[in-house]
């Protein structure tokens, strides 16, 4: 009986390990995909769409980014052990609402300067991560299904640096502030991923 209990405990820790590790992989994957995508999107605009306003272009680019993010989710679900597609459709709805609602809300807000639309993804991303934490991550931690809160960490980091990004836009223009936002996003994703990996490793320390 004691051996069976140890095996059961090991299996449970292994399940939580793989789940937490998959979240870390997700932050690294999404960070690279989003950064690469926005670098290409901004560099392509003056070449392919010089007459399109930033407002329309940013909205279209954000919509395409949503498709890319969805493809990343599918790839991760198929390649990382223990993270198969959930059979609970309500979980999928929570993911969709968590990311869609903040982006729609912030991009529908009128802004005094059209170039600000190129920055609205940054606070929208922070709110999306906070929503994921409240709707998905926190309940999983409470039930013992996960051992880390990387979405909470990244949302706090991005929200805390949002005023700095918008100040940079006011003082130094869109080029400086946009590059700053992208760099800060990558750092927050890197920190969240490393944090999740560290928490996962503690399960077998």
N, C-alpha and C positions, 0 to 999 in steps of 0.2 A: 504493500500500500504506500509505503514511504517513497519507493522508487517511482510509482505511478504519479504521486503528487509532484515529485521533482520534474518528471517529464512534462506534466501538464503545465507547471509553472514556466519551464523553459519554452514550451510552445507558445504560451501567452506572451512572454517577453519577446520572443522572436517575431510574433505577429505585430506587436507594437513597434519593434525595431524597424521592420520593413516599412510599416506605414509612415513612421516619422522620417525615415530616410527618403521615402518617395517624395515627401513634401520638400525636403532639402533639394533633391534633384529638380523638382518643379521650379523652385526659385532660381536656380542656376540656369535652367533651360529657358524659362520665360525672360529672365534678365537679358540673356544674349539675344534671344529672338526679338524682343521689343526694341532693344537698343539698335540692333542691326537694321530693323525695319524702319525706325524713325530716321536714322541717318540716311538711308536710301530715299525715303519719302521726301525729306527736306532737300536733298541734293538734286532729286529729279524734278522738283516743281519748276524751277526757273528754266529748265531745259524743255520739258514736255508740256507744262501748263503755265506759261508765263503770264497769261491774261486772267487766270482764275484768282479770285480773291482768297485771302488766307482763311476767311471764315468758312467758305464752301469747301475749300481744299482740306482744311483740318477736319471738318465733319466727315468727309468722304474717307480720309486717311484713317480716322479713328474707327470707322465702320469696317474697313479692310483689316485693321489690326485685330478687331474682334474675331474675324474669321481665322486669322493666323493663330490667335490664342486658342481657339477651339481645336484646330488641327494639332497644336502642341499637346493639348489635353488628351486627345485620342492616342497620339504616339506614346505619351507617358503611361497611359493606362495599359497599353499593349506590351510595353517593354520592361516595366518595373514590377518585380514579383509582389504579389499580394495586394495589387491595387486595381483589380478588375472593375469594370463598369458597374456602378451601383444599380441594383434592381429597384431601388426606391426612387420613383419618379419625383418625389417631393424634394429629394436632395438636389437633383438636377435643376429644379425650379429655383431653389435657394441660391445655387451658384449663379444662375442666369440673372436673377433679380439683383444679387449682390454687386455684380459688375455692370449690368446694363443701367440700372437706376441712377447711380451717381454720374455716369458719363452723360446720359440723356439730360439729367437735371442741370448740370453745370454748363453743358454746351448750348442749352436753351436760354441761359441768362444773357441778356444784352450787355455788351461791354463797350467802354468808351473808345477803345483802340482795337481794331481788328486783329492785330498781331498777337493780342492776348489769347486768342483761340488756340494758338500754337503752344500755349502753356497750360491750358485748362485740364489737360490729361493728367497733370501731376497731382493736384489736389483731388481729382476724381479717382485716381488710383488709390490714394490714401483712404478715401471714404469707402471704396470698394473692399479694400483689405479689412477695414474695420467692420464692415457688414459681414464679411466671411467669418471673421472671428466671432461675432455675436451670434450668427445663425448656424455656423457649422463647427468651428474650431473649439469654442468654449464648451458646447455640449459633449464633444468627443473627449475632451480632457476630463470633464466631470465624470464621464462614464468609464474612464480608464482606458479608452481606445487609443489615446495619443499622449505623448509625454512632453510636448513642446507647443509653444504659442508663437510661431514665426510670423503669422499674419498680424497678430497684435503688435509685435515688435516692429515690423516694417511700416504699419500704419502710423505708429507713434513717430518713427523716424521721419517719414515723409511729411506728416502734418507739422512737425516741429520745424522743418526746413522750408515749408511753403512760403512763409513771409520773407525769408531771405531771397528766394527765387523771384518773387514779385518785386521786391526792392531792387534787385539787380536789373529787372526789366525797366523799372522806372528810372534808374540812375544810368544804366549802361546800354540799354536796348535789348532787342529780342535775341540777337545772336549770343550774347553773353548769358542771358537768363535761360535760354533754351538749352544750351550746352551744360550749364550748371544743373538744371533739372535732370537731364539725362545722366550726368555723372553721379548725382546724389541718389538717383533711383538705382543705378548699378551697385553703388556702395551699400544701400539699404538691403537690396536683394542678396548681396554677398554675405552681409552680416546675418540676415535671417537664415540663409542656408547653412552657414557655419554653426550658428546657434542650434538649429534643428539637428545637425549631425552630432554635435557635442552632447545634446540631450539623449539622442539615441544610443550613443556609445556608453552612457552611464548605466544603461540597462544590463550591461555585462561587465561592468567595472568591478 
